[in-house]
Amino acid sequence: MSLDPARVLDLDPLLDDPDTRIVVCCGSGGVGKTTTAAALGLRAAERGRKVVVLTIDPARRLAQSMGIDSLDNVPRRVKGIDDSAGGELHAMMLDMKRTFDEIVEAHADGERAAVILNNPFYQSLSAGFAGTQEYMAMEKLGQLRARDEWDLIVVDTPPSRSALDFLDAPKRLGSFLDGRLIRLLTAPAKLGGRAGMKFLNVGMSMMTGTLGKLLGGQLLKDVQTFVAAMDTTFGGFRTRADATYKLLQAPGTAFLVVAAPERDALREAAYFVERLAAEDMPFAGLVLNRVHGSGATHLSAERALAAAENLDAEAAEDLESTAVENLDDARIVDQEGGKAGLRNSPDTYGSSESPASETSAPDGSEGPAGSDGSDEGSPAATDSTDATDRTDAPTDTPPHGHRTVEQLTAGLLRLHAERMQLLSREQRTRDRFAALHPEVAVAEVAALPGDVHDLAGLRDIGDRLAANRPELPETDA
């Protein structure tokens, strides 16, 4: 189940190339974008690049894995990396509202900036309006690139339901804020004075009155004030979004689509690959995380299940045979002359005579004196009774918590069958993607038993990314 060598994505040349200035890790949510971005940044830094990793992951796993207490809107240097090649690694997490505030403060004088920052509509917009996170991610990327302090920026795109949100949301937000409705709402602020009021009186007053009732008169006023102030400060939102969008299309940017070998994730990846091609975005390849493997692929799921069923049948036969033997040993067994086994005979209960002496007197004579049961309460009698009670309790199953070798082996075979079925599903999903996009180079990363939580784990992921290392070492057959 290995990849065609012609389609293997070799990431080291991409990271080592000084012309590569931006690497964007994109994909749907929950596929390992944050870990991939951090691992690539660490690997590039330890190979001599000066790297900053920009994450938009609110879970802050990146900070934990890099040994940083917390990340904020300022790049923080990561300690503990191998800097023998002269590289550096910095990391930061996008603060959406703070980035928006910085834009306002950078392009407006103090008085106008205060008006904007205190505007209720602006405060709602900057805190969580749909598309604001993606828009601010592009803004922060543009800021980092303009500072020219790092020769490589690795971007972990915002977690979202759809991978396309990273490309679409900034444009949607810019189009909304620059759209016709907002322009109409800002007409009074732009025209001003009596001219504006006369304009509104010609049909506009009815519309604004209706919107005022729906949205609230104060909200309408807040929107008008905010957009007018922003527009006169540094131009339209859509213009700024377009400028950053062009940065992503420029030479030196490389997109890596991150996915898992699951139907929905690879379907999103396929959409994104097609969209990148349509937008003339520089696409490097696909990173496929959490790929499962096995060191015993020669044993199919069908054969493993059949073997498990056979072992279960053998174990059941063994248990049945053991139960019959236990019953035979514990119950009454016929003796010579038709007499029952003496251990259950009431005439000799507690007797110290051996069975041989008792059976040697077929005429029914009594045994020696003292054998009339006078020692019924002796320790020997008690032991005999306990032994009888223990023997009379047959067991038809192994002791509690105990499993036979056959049962344990059957369980392992079933686990192997489940793993092989998972591998088969993943392979079919990958084959469908490859059939749609045979030109896409792929780097696979094996599924790990736990989460990555330190630099050593990130370094291991980077090694796997660069070498396409399988989950288990290959052995010569």
Buried (B, 14 or more C-beta within 10 A) or exposed (E): BEBEEEBBBBBBEBBEEEEBBBBBBBBBBEBBBBBBBBBBBBBBBBBBBBBBBBBBBEEBBBBBBBEBEEBEBEBBEBEEBEEEEEBBBBBBBBBBBBBBBBBBBEBBEEEBBEBBBEBBBBBBBBEEBEBBBBBBBBBBBBBBBEEEEBBBBBBBBBBBEBBBBBBBBBBBBBBBBBBEEBEBBBBBBBBEEEEBEEBBEEEBEEEBEEBBEEBEEEBBBBBBBBBBBBBEBBEBBBEBBEEBBEBBEEEBBBBBBBBBBBBEBBBBBBBBBEBBEEEEBBBBBBBBBBBBBBEEEEBBBEBBBEBBEEBBEBBEEBBEEBBEEBEEEBEEEEEEEEEEEBBEBEEBBBBBBEBEEBBEEEEEEEBEEEBEBEBEEEEEBEEBEEEEEEEEEBEEEBEEEEEBEBBEBBBEBBEBBEBBBBBEBBBEBBEBBBEEBEEBBBBBBBBBEEEBEEBEBBBBBBEBBBEBBBBEEEEEE
